[in-house]
Amino acid sequence: MRNRPPPLVVGALLLTLTNTQATAAFGNHCRNPRSKYSCRLYSNKCDIGVGVMDGSDPDRPQKQNQDASFVVSLDDDVECWGVMDGHGTKGHVVTGFLKEELPSILKEELESRESLHDDKDSLIEFEKQLETLANATPSNTANPIHSRLVRTFHRAHLAALENPNVSAGRSGTTCIVCLLQQAKFTLHVAYVGDSRALLWNDKDDITTIAQETTTKIPSELDRIQQCQGRVDASGNVFHGPVGIAMTRALGDAVMLRAGVIPTPIVKTYNVNTSTRIVVATDGVFDVLTNNQVRQVVDEAISKGGDCEAAANVLAETAKQKWLGGLPIESKVDDITCIVVSL
């Protein structure tokens, strides 16, 4: 392992809570002493809450929650949060590693004065492979934050592949990272995989700020078809016997030749003091529409709840949708959501 500062992640971070107590580790998430499934960070300008519900599968009673989340204060002005949804037999190992590694790398990138061209040989070689093996278009952007976020994802991906304790060959994860520059009221979003993020202000329409990267997007499908990937009738991407439901992911090394890449799509949005943001895994969005998510969050906050309360209500609402009111044990996907109010 390289030398680096202590990970500034939820699993090890002391958050300022309304009851002035500190959080403790809870699997791949954080835990508030008031709640089994949630945590809360309140900075000078935003309220952040995390809600988690473990999934269940009657056919796999020993199923592990493969989701992960993190909330990080990178400095007095910059807040960062993200969710991951692991897949494959060791998806929980990948997310458990990356929820610490990725925020730490991002902090290094944002603090680094090194040129973007001063890369290690392994990173240079990997980014060449993205072009030659995966037909990926080089990420040329004039926005320095965008460039640092792309490098962060690439470095985190390589760190997982190079760590012998992380099975990132046939397992991987989605990832959405939000970086808020509070003084500028600017939000940067980087994402891979099939999780989703929404933003809205007051009575404005909902903006999808991170969407699922799948073969439903023509440019994504085109890249897969130009590589060695095979797409089935459901839109899943295969390379030999291995298949996943997305066209971008962290990990999943064997899928590179199929055109599945760890390069994030990065966007920037203006925000204001009325902005609300939800970042969630497909455990939420497979059963709730964007409008339903907004309605649940707005209603919870309008009743005097904070973002932690709203996240818990949203997670519970999604779980009940999965259960469908049936008296028998049902399959429920892992559920993780982050609710933010500026």
N, C-alpha and C positions, 0 to 999 in steps of 0.2 A: 504493500500500500504506500502511496505517496504521502509525504508530510502535508498536513493541511490543518486549518483551524478547527476547533471542535464544531461538529455539525449543529447548525442553528435550526433544528427541526422540532416539530411538535413533540415527538417522543422524548426529547431531552430538553425542551425549552420551558422556562418558567414564564407563564403568561400572567398578565394582570387580570384577575377575576373580580367580579363585582363583590364577592365575599372575601376578597384579598387572600384567598388560598391559592396554592400552586397546583398545576396540573401534574399528573403522573402518567407513565406509559400505559397504554391499553392496546396491545397488539400493534397493528400498523397505524393506529390513530392516537389521538390524545384523549384524555379523560378528565372531566371536571368532577370534583368530589360530589357535586350536586346531582350528577347524572351519569349513568353507566355508559352512555353512548355519545357524549358531546363535549365540546370545549368552547371557550370563548376568549377572544382577544379584543380588548378595547384600546385603541390608540387615540391620539388627539383628534383624529378626523374620520375614523371609520370603526364600525362595529362588525366583527367577524364571528360567525358561529358555524360549528361543524356538527352534522348529524350522521349517525351510522346505525345501520341495522344489519346484523349477520344474516346471510341467506341460509336456505335449508334445501335439502334434496332427499326425499325418502329413499331414493336408490343409492345415495352416498351419505350415510349418517355421519361419517367422519369428515365431511366436507369442511375445508378451511376458508375463511374469508380472505379473498385475494385482493380486495380493495386496499388502498392506502391514501393518506392525505397528509398535508403539512401546511402550517401557517408560520411564516417567518417575518420578523422585523429586520430587514437588512441594514437599516440605519434609521435615524430619526424621521426621515422623509419617505422612505421606501418600504412598502409592505408587499409581501409576496405570499401567495397561497396556491395550492394545487391539489388535484386528485389524480389517482391512478386506478386502473382496473386490470388486474393481472389475468392472464390466460395461460393454458397449458398446465401440465402436472405440477410445475414448480413456479407458477405465476406469483404465488404469495412470497416466495423467496426473492424473486426479481423486484417486486414492489417494496418489500421490506428493506432491500439494499438501496434502491433508488430514491426512496423517500428521504434518506439521509444524504446520499451522495449528490443528487442533483441540486438541492438548495445550496450545498457547500460549494459545488463547482460554480454555480451562478454567482455567488458572493465573490469568489475569486475573480471571475470574469469581469464583473462590474467594477472591482477595485483595481484590476490590472492596468498597468501603463504600457504593457507590451503591445506591439503591433499585432494586428490580426494575422499577419504573415509570419510571425515568429512561432510557428506551430512545431510540435514534436513530429518526428518521422512517422509514428504510428497514425497520427491524425491526418497527416498529409496523404499517406498511402490509402487510408480508409476513404477519404473524400474523393480520391481518384477512382476507387472501386465503385463508389456511388454512381459515377458517370459511366464507367466502362461495363459494369456488371448489372446495374439496376436502371440504366438509362435515365438517371436523375439529372435534372437541369441544375447547374451550379447556382447557389444562392448568392446572387449579386445584389446587394442592397446598400444604399447610401446611409441608411439609418443605423447608427452604431449600436443601439439597443437591440435591434433586430439581429444584427450580426452576432452579438454576444449571446443572445438566446439560442441561435442556431448552433453555435459552438458548444454551448452548454449541453444541449441535447446530444450532439455527436460525442462529446467527451464522456457524458454519463453512459451512453450506449456502449462505448468502448470499454469503460471501466467495468461494466457488468460482464461483458464478454471475456475480459482478461482476468476476472476474479474467479479462481477455481471453485469457490464456494457458492457461486451464483450460476444456476443452470439456465443461461440465457441463449442456448442454442435452439431449443424447441419450445421455449416458454418466453413470454414477453408481457408487455403492458401497454395500455393507453396512457396518455399523459396530457393534462392541461395545466399550464402554468400561467398565472396572472401576476403581473408586476405593476404595482400602483405607485406612481410618482405623485405624492399628495399635493405638494406645493404647486405643481403644474396642472393638477387635475387631469392627468394623462394615464391611461390604462393600456399596457402592452399585454397581448395574449399570444401564447405559443402553444400549439397543440398537435398531437398525433393520435390516431385511434378513433374509437367510436363513442367516446364520452361527449358531453355537450355543455356549453355555457351560454347563458342569456343575460341581457342587460336591458333595463328600462328606466325611464325618468318620468315621474309624475304620471300623467295620462298619455304619454307618448306610446307608440307601438313598441312591441318587443323586438330587440335586435339579437339575432343569433351570432354571438361573437366567437364561438368555437363550434364547428359542426363536425359530424362524423366523417372521417376520411375513409370512404368506401368506393367500390366500383360503380356506385350510382353517379359519381362525379365523372364526367366524360374524360377529363385530362388524367384522372387517376386510372381509369380503365385503360386508357391508351398506353400509359406507361407499363402496366402489367402485361398487356397483350404484346408489347414490343420486346418483352423479356421472356423468361422461361416459365412464366406463371400460367396457370389454367384457372378459369373462372367457371364455377358451376352455376346451375340454374338459380340458386339463391343469392348469387353474387359473392360467395366465398372465394378466396384466393388460395390455390394449391400449388405446391412445388413437390412433385412426387406424391407421397402419401400424407404429407403435412399440409394442413390448411388452417387459415384464420379468416375472420370476418372483416378484416380491415386492410387498407393499403399502405398505412404508415403505423409504425409501432417502435417502441424501444425494446431491445432484445430480439428474439426470433431471428437469430443469425442465419439459419438455414433458408430463410425466406428472401434473402437479399437478391439472389439470382432470379427470383420471381417478380422482382420489382417492388418489394415491400421495404420501405426505407424509414430511418429514424429522423429524417429531416422534418422539423416542424413547419407548419404554416404559421406565419407571424403577422399579426395585425395590431393597429393602434387605434384607440378610441378616446374621444373627449368625454369626461364625466363631470358631474356637478354634485352639489350637496343633496340633490333629490334622487341620485342614482342608486339603484339596487341591482345586485348581481347574484346569479345562482350558477354554480359550477357543480355538475353531478355526473355520476356514472350512469350507464344504461339501466341500472336497477331502478332509477327514477324515470328516465325518459322512455323506457319500453312500455310503461303503463300509464304515464301522465303526459298530456299535451303541454306545449309551451304555455298556453293560456291557463291551464289548470295549475301549473307550477306557480305562475304569477299570482293567481287568485289565492292559493294556499298561503304563500309568503306574505302578501299584502294584508290578508285578513288576520294572520297571526300577529303581525306588527301593529295593525290598527287596534287590536285588543290590548295593547300595552306590552306585548312581548318584545324581547330583544332578538337579535339574529340567532342566538343559540336556540331560543324557543321556537323560532320560525323553522330552523333547520330540523329540529326534532319533530315538529308537526309534519313537515314535508316528508321526512324519512318514514314516519309512521303511516302517513297517507299512502305512500307508494307501497309499503308492505301490505296494507289492507287491500290494495288493488290486486296485488299478486295473489293473495289468499282468496279473493273473490267471494267471501262469505261462505265458503264451502266447509262442511263439518269434517272433512278428511284432511290429512296432512298434505299440503301442496308444495310444489317447487317454488321457491322464492329466490330471486337473484340477490347477491350482495348489494347493499344500498349505501351510497356515500354522497353527501351533498354539503356544499359550503354556501352559506348565505352571507352577503356583504351589504351593508348600508352605509353610505357616506354621510 
